Amino acid sequence: MQKSILILGACGQIGTELTIALRDKYGNENVIASDIRESTDTSLSSGPFEILDATNYDALEDIVMHYEVEEVYLMAAMLSATAEKFPERAWSLNMNSLFNVLNLAKEKKIDKIFWPSSIAVFGTNTPKEKTPQHTLMEPSTVYGISKQTGERWCSYYHAKYGVDVRSVRFPGLISWKTQPGGGTTDYAIEIYVQAINKGSYTSFLKKGTKLPMMFMDDAIRAAIELMESDGSKLSIRSSYNLGAMSFAPEEVAKSIQSMLPTFTISYDPDFRQAIADSWPCSIDDSQARKDWGWKPEFDLKRTTTEMLENLS
């Protein structure tokens, strides 16, 4: 099936792999990658690439009209750890880019939107284990506040204007293909890289900090599967809980030691510990499983094997 798809933030951690996956599925010429800077990743040169500031409505509209875009994946965002250093810039990017895309859909210039939320929408008062789809949300980070606000706007635009916007709350994402993007869960990528390069790792999160995680292949598949789902069966238009696995740094270390027995880990928590402490330990994603058949394929053992083999 032919369709014209625009990816905003295609040079980011998720955007790069999402672009490749969508081009494999829909054809190189039908998937337009875009970012605020030129891509240094040769894998994005397989199809159209546009330098585009997602907060510039007129420039975005021009690209949408030029390529007759039907679907937009809005991946441009400032992530949790970086956003704490630049709060106003993070708010501006995360919110204005979303408004631009929602308004284009409201004006019938695009048909469908994918916008990722995050487990950062939850807070210290949220139930930690098997965090429910509907629960108390009091985010304590700039990133979390912007994502929670975005969820409410997505739900509003769907109810008020019929905008077909779809979203998942991503947990921490793990990939060997792209660099971490300034998130609190980045340790789960860095630990594998350092295991290969140094044989040791110093974690910026303390022992016992259990967080929901997901291998990137599952995350990409979830986004595409949700976008291809029958809209009449979707009961959530804010954002779906999405789960795969949960672990703490020492559990990843143990998993790595099963393949690299001499690997060692130490702990030196920094400001990211407080962010992690406000997030859930595990996620109840039963609504996503029920509505559109979500099911993860990667557990920690398979993730470790995939990471170490490819990084080597």
C-alpha positions, 0 to 999 in steps of 0.5 A: 500500500502506497502512502507518503510518510514524514518523520520529524526528528529522524536523526534521533535515537528512535527516528533513525531506526524508524525511518529505515523500518518504514522505508523497508515497508513502504518504499524509500521514496515514500518516507521523508526523513527530516531533522533540524540538522543535516544527517551524518547517518548514511542509512538516511540517504536511501530516500528524501531528507529535508532540513526542517525545524518542527517548531516552524509551522510554515516550513512544516506545512510547505513540506507536508504540501510538497510531498502530499504527506498523509502520516506524520511520526513526530519524534523530535523532542528534548529528552529527560536529562537534557531537558532538566538543563534547558527547561524552557527550550525543552518545553518550546520544542516538545510542545510547539512541534506537537501543536503544529502537527495537531493543527495540520491534522485539524485542518485536514492537511494530514490524515494520521499522527504518531506521537510518543509519550513516555513513562516520564508522565508518571510521578513519585505518587504513581503506583510503582509496580504494574503501573495502571493505564489510568492512574495518578500522574504528577511528573516531576521533570520538564520532559514528563510535564511536557509529555503529560500535557501533550497527552491531554492535547492529543486526547482533546484534538481527537475528541474536539476535532476528530484528529487521528492521533495515536501514542504510546508511553515508551519505557527506556529504549535500548539499541546498538545502532544509534547513540543515546539521546540524553535520557535517564535510561541511557545507562542501559545502552552505555553499559553494553558499550563499556562492557565491550570497550573497557570491561567495566562500567560505572552506573549513574543509577544506584543498585536496585533502580528497577525501570521498565525497558524495551529493545528498540526493535520492539519499540519500532514495531509497536509504533508501526503496528499501532499506526496500522491498527483499526482506529475504531478499536482504539480506546485510548487517545491520550497514550497507551502504556507499553511494556516489555521488561523491567530490570535494575543495573545489577541485573543487566550486569549479571546478564552481561557476565553470562557472556563476558565473565570478567565484566565488573560494575560500580555505582556513582549516582548523579542527578538522574537518580532522582528522575529514575526514582520518580518513574515506575518499576513495571508497566501494565500494558493490558489495554494495548494488548487488548485493543491492538494486539501488542506483544513484546518479543525481546526479554533481557537475555535476548537483548543482551545477546543482541547488544553484545554480538552487534557491538562486538 
